[in-house]
Amino acid sequence: MKKYIITGFIALTALLSGCGDQLFLTPAQSIDQDLALSDDANIKSVLIGGYAELRTASMYGGRIHLYSEMLGANREIRWEGTFNQPREIFNKAIFVNNSFITATWASAYRVINITNNVLDAIDVVDEADRDRVRGEALFLRGTAYFELIKLFALPYTAGNTNSNLGVPLVLTPTRAVSEESFVVRNTVEEVYQQLISDLTTAEGLLPNTNGFFASKYVTAAQLSRVYLQMERFAEARDAANRAIEISAPAGKQLVMSGFLDAFNTEADSPEDLFAIQVNTQDPTNEMFTYYSLPEFGARGGDVAVLDAHLNIYEADDERLDQFFEGAGELRTAKWRDQFRNVKVFRLAEMYLTRAETNFRLGTAIGATPVADINRIRERVDLPAKNAVTLEEIIAERKAELAHEGHSIHDIKRLKGSVLDNNNSNVYNFDDPRMVFPIPQREMDANPNLIQNPGYGG
């Protein structure tokens, strides 16, 4: 019997929703394994498919960013659009059949299954490229698991990570649907340890630079985020420092001509460590779609910026220039223009992470905390500081990275809270309503899955 590569994994759901022999039919969207994994060129093409899945709307094409801003809105932004899916997230009243969330789960597991297939056939890849291909696959898999665990499980800083449920770890290819496809949820600790292993191994295998694809400094940047979520500050500091130092010979530096010159770029700016490339042929940028306005080619201005958000900036902060009035509300210009790249990692984030972790540890790896903070402040025409507090570092991070998909993840790791947008409720960082439900079609398809608290099932 031929084996097939399934282009989605726990998007097995449509297949598993049947019964009897239909559970074991060959998926309609599948590729003959003998063809797809037959030679070096084909395997590299399959790997590109992993990047293609990562750049979709459901992942780094914008919704991963959007989810964070909606969950962490905190009365600083408001969802005004007609789409119910983001509104449910904004209101912390998410239905288990939310189609955006379902699509993100499925897309992430498609990335995972693609990379599992590449890794399984790695010996077929030309020896000269084998380390790079393996490193890229591990980066993609670790990244997919990191985004899943942040959204579908309690934060690492909440409760017992050895008993809190995470997401299913699937580390081998799924090429046909069988009883083995009915996976269980691994613990938060198990998922974090696996994705750290993937990303750490990837960093050691990847070249310093790799075009638009994963490189050593991109992977170090991702590891800095992972360790920061885990409160492993020394590792977060060192990873951020590596990202800064390794990317410097590649010309990565802060855009000093003006804050907004770092955004709405057709090509990567000097401070983009990793960005989703957007053009007229691949136009997906969901942050543009929902944050911009019709005169720039977007929808009706779905996300409005409120006065409470403006209050986080100092009076002379050049970052205030990003805000403009459109359709009767304030908007941010970070996502204003059509066919512009989606920023995933900016160098500014690495300086802020290094500053925070150095401060917490009383160290000065790479630079002192005040030196790194002053780099960020200089770019936006704010006076240099002689000393900084942790609160000032966190405030600088919030102002610099606002509207870029960091909001809820920083709130959770800092054990903060979020105000309800409609009433007096306050949601603590570990509130079940701050966690996405396991999609209902996954629950229907797989009897071994356990639903998150508050969503029934």
N, C-alpha and C positions, 0 to 999 in steps of 0.2 A: 504494500500500500504506500502511495506517495505521502510524504509529509509536506505540510504547508506552513509558511510564515503568516501568522495572523497579524494584520496591520493594527489591530487594537487588541488589548488583553482583557481588562475587566470591562471593556466595551465588548466583551463576550456577551454582554447583557441581553442584547436583542436575540442572540442565539440561544441563550440559556433560559429564556422566558417560555420556550416551548416545553414539551414533555415527551416522554418515550424516546423512540429512536431519533427524533428530530434533534435531540441534544447533541448527537454525534455526527451530524451532517458536516461536510466541509464548508467552512465559511465562504460567503459570496465574495468578500473582499480578501483574497489571499493570493499568495505568490508561491509558485512551485519552489520548494526549498532547493532542489537540485540546480535550478537556474539562478535564484537570487544569491546563493552562497557558493557559487561554483568557482569563482576566480577573484583575483585581487580587485579588478575594476568593479565588478558587481557588488562586492562587499562594501567598497567605498561609496558606491551609490546608495546602498542601504543605509549607511551611516549618515549621508546627507539627508536622507529621509527623516532621521532622528532630529536633525536641526530644523527641518521643515515643520515637523510637528511641534517643536519647542517654540517656533515663531508664530504659531497660529493665534487667533484671537483669544482662545481659551487659556493660553499660557502667557508667554512673554510678549505676545502681540498686544497686550494691554489689560486683559481682565485680571491677571494676577496683581497688577498695580491697583486697578479699580477696587478690587475686593478690600484691600488694606485701607484705602481711603474711605470707603463706605462704612466698614466696621469701626474705624477710628475717627469718624466724622466729628464727634464731640462738640456739636453745635458750631463748628468752624466752617463747615461747608454744608450744602443742602442738595439733596437729589431732587430735581424738578422734572425729570424726564417721564415719559409715558411707559417705559419698560418696567414691568413688575419685578423682574429678577434682581436688578440692583436695588430697587426700592425695598424689597424684602430684607436684603443685607443691611441697608441703611437703617431700617426700622428694627433690626434684631428680631424679626418675625419671619424666619425662613421656612418655606415649605420643602418637604423632602423630595418633591419633584421639580425643584428649581432647575430649569434647563441649562442655565449658565454653569451652575455648580456641577451638574451631571456631566456636562461637556468637558469641564476642566479635569475631573476625575478620569474620564475616559481618555482624554488627550495625554495626560501624564503617564498613564499606563501603556499607551501606545509608544511613547518615548522609551519607556522601560523595556517593552518587549522588543522593539527594534534593536536597542543596545544589547540586550541579552543574546539576540541572534548574531550580532556582530562579534561579540565576545566569544561565543561558542565556536565561531568559524575563524578565529583570529590567526590560526596557523596557516590559513590559505593566503593571507595578506603577504605581500612582498616583505622580506625581512627588513629592508631598509626603512619601511614605513610602519612596521608592525607596532612599535612602541607608541608612535603618535596616534595611530588609529585606536589602539586599546585605550590610550589616555583620553581621547575625545569621547569614546563610548562611555567610559567610567565617569567622566565629567557630566555627561548628559544624564546618566542614570542617577548619580548622586544629586544632581540639581532637581530632577523630577521628584525624588523622594523628599528632598528638603521642602519644596513648595507644598507637597501633599501633607507632610507632617505638621507644618505651620497652620494649615487651614482646617484639617480634619481631626485634630487631636488637641488636647489641652497643652498649653505651653510647657516647655521643659522646666520652667521655674515653678510649676504648680504640682503639688502632691508628689506621689511616688512614681518616678519614671519607669520603675521595674514592674509596676502593675497597671498604670494608666495605659489604655489601649491606643495604639497608633494606627498604622495602615498595614495592609498585607505586604510582606516582603516577597517578591517573586524574582528569583535570581537565575532562572533557567528559561530558555525559550518556550513559549506556548505556541505550538504549531497545529494543535488539534484540541477540540474541547472534550474533556473527559471528567471523571469524578475528581481527578487530581486538581482540576481547575477550581474546585470549591475551597478556596484558601481561607485561612483565618487571619484575624488582625494580630500583628505582632505588637509588642509593647513599644512605648515611646523610646525607651532606652535602646532596644534592639534596632529600631529604625535609625536613630541617630548614630549608633556605632557603625552600622552598615554604610550610611552615606558618608561618614567621616572616612571610613576605609576606602570607599570609592574615590573620594576627592583627593585624599592624601596620596594614594597610588597614582592618580591621574596627574597630579602636580609633578611628581617625580619623573613621569614618562613624557610629558609634553614639552615642546620647544618653548623657548622664551617668547617668541612671537609666532603667530600662526594666522595672519590675515584677519578675516572676520570671525574665525572659528576659535574654539577654546585654546588657550595657551597657558603657560605656567603662571603668568600674573593674573589672568582671569580666574583661574582655579584658586589661587591664593586669595583673591578678593571674595570668592564664594565661601571659602573656609573661614575668613574673618567674620562673615555674617553668621555662619553656623556656630562658631565658638562664642560669639557675642550673645546669641540666644541662650546658650548653655551656661553663661556666666563663667566661662573658662577664659579669663581675661588675658592671661599671659599668652595663650595660643592665639587669641583674637588679635592681640597687639602684634605678635610676630608675623602672622599671616598678612595683616594690613601693611606692615613694614616691608614684607617681601613684595607685595603687589606694587608698592610705591617704587622700590629700588629696582625691581626687574623691568618695570615698564618705562623707567626713565630713559634708558638707551634707545627705546623705540619712539622717543619724542613725546611721551605722555607728560603733560603739564597742565596746570590750571590755565583756563582762558582768562587772561588778565585784561583784555580789551573792554570787557563789560560782562556782567553776569548773564544777561540774556543772549549773548553771543555763544554761550555753551548749549543753547537749545534751538529747536527748529532747524536743524542742520540736515542737509541732503546727504552728506558724508559724515563719517565720524569726526567729531571735534577732537582737538588734542587731549582733552580730559576724559574722553569716552574710553573706558577699558573694555566694555562689551556692550554692544547695542544691536538691536534687531534692525536689519536693513530694510527700509521701506522705499518703494518707488511705484511708478505707475503700473508696473507689471505685478508687483507684490505689495498692494496698498494697505495691508492690514495694520492699523494703529488705533486700537479701541479707545485709548486715552484721548486722541484727537477727536474721535467720533463723538464722545460724550462730554468732553471738556470744552470743545471749541463751538463755533457759531456758524449759522448758514452762510454768512458772507465769506467765510473761509472754506466752505465746502462741507461743513459738518451738519449735525442735527440742530435742534433748536436751543442749544445751551442747556444741557441736562444737569450740569453741576455748577452751582453758584457758590461764590466765596462770600462768607459773612464777616461782619465787622469784628467779631471775636477773634477771627484768625489774624486780622491786620494788627491786633494788639500785641502779637508776639514779637513784632519787629521793632527795633530802635528807630527813632524818628528819621535819621539820615541814612537808613539802610537802603542801598541801591536795589536790593531785592524787592522793595516795594514797587519798583517800576514795572514789575511783571503784571501788576493788576490793572485791569482796564474795565470800563463799563460797557456792557453789551446786552441787548435784550432786557434792559431794565435791572440788571444785576451785575455784581462784580465778577470778573473772570480772571483766571491765570493764563498768561501768555506762554507758559512752558509747553503747552500742547496745542498752540494756536493754529499752526500751518499744516496743510495737507501734504502727504507724501514725505514726511520727515521721520527720522529714525526714532525708535523707542529706546530710551536710555535704560539700561539695566544696571551697569556699574559705572559710576563716575569716580574720578580720582579724588574729588572733594570728600566723598564718603570715607575713603581710606584714611585721609588726614584726620577726619573727625573721630573715626574709630581708634586710630593710634593715639590721639590726644586723650580720649576718655580712658582707655585701658592703661596708658602710661600713668595717668593721674591716679587711678584706682590702686595701682601697684607701687606708686612712688618711684617710678623709673623714668628714664628718658631715652628709650630705645629709638633710634632714628632722629628724634628731636624731642625737645621738651613739650609738654602739653601747651604751654602758652605760645610757643613758637608755631605750632601747628594751627592753633586757633587764630593767631594773627595772620597766617597765610590766607585763611578763609575771609577774615574781616578786611584785609587789605583790598581784596578783589571787589568788595562791595562798598568801598570808601568809608569804612568805619575805623575809628581810631584804634591803635594798638593798645593792648592791655599789658600791664606790668605783671599781673598775676591772674589766675583764673580759679574759680571754684568748680566743683562737679556740676552744680546746677547751671552755671554759665555755659559749660561745655555742652550739656544736654540741650539747653536753649538754642545754642548755635547750630546744633545738629538739626533740631526741629525746623528752624528757619531756612537753613540751606537745602534740606532734602524734602521740604513740604511738597505734596502733590505728586510724589514720585514712587509711591507704593511702600513707604516705610512706616506709616502712621501706626497701624495696629500692632505691628511686630515690635516696635519700640515701646509702646504702651505695655505690652505683655511682658517683655523681658525686664522692664523697670517696675513691674508689679503695680501699674497704675490703674486707672479706671476711666470709663467713658460715660458721659451724660447721655441719657436718652434724648433723642431729637424732638420728641413730642410731649413728654411729661417729665415728672421729677425723678424718675427711676435712674439709678446709677448702676452700671455694670462693671463689676470688678474684673481684673485681668483674667481670672480663672472661672468666670461665669460660663455655664454651658451654652448660653446664647451667643457667646463670642466664638463658638466653634461651629463649623459647618456640619450638617447632617451627612451621613453616608447616603448617597443617592438612592432613592427608593427602588429604582430598577435594579440596582446592585443587590439590595436586600431581597428583592423578589427572586433574583436569579441564583443567589448563593445562600443556602440555609445556614452556613457557618459564620456569616458575618453578624456582628453585634452592633446595634445602632447606638449612636451617641446619646447621652442623657438629654431628656427634654424633647426628643423627637419620636417617642413611641417605639414600638418594634423590639 
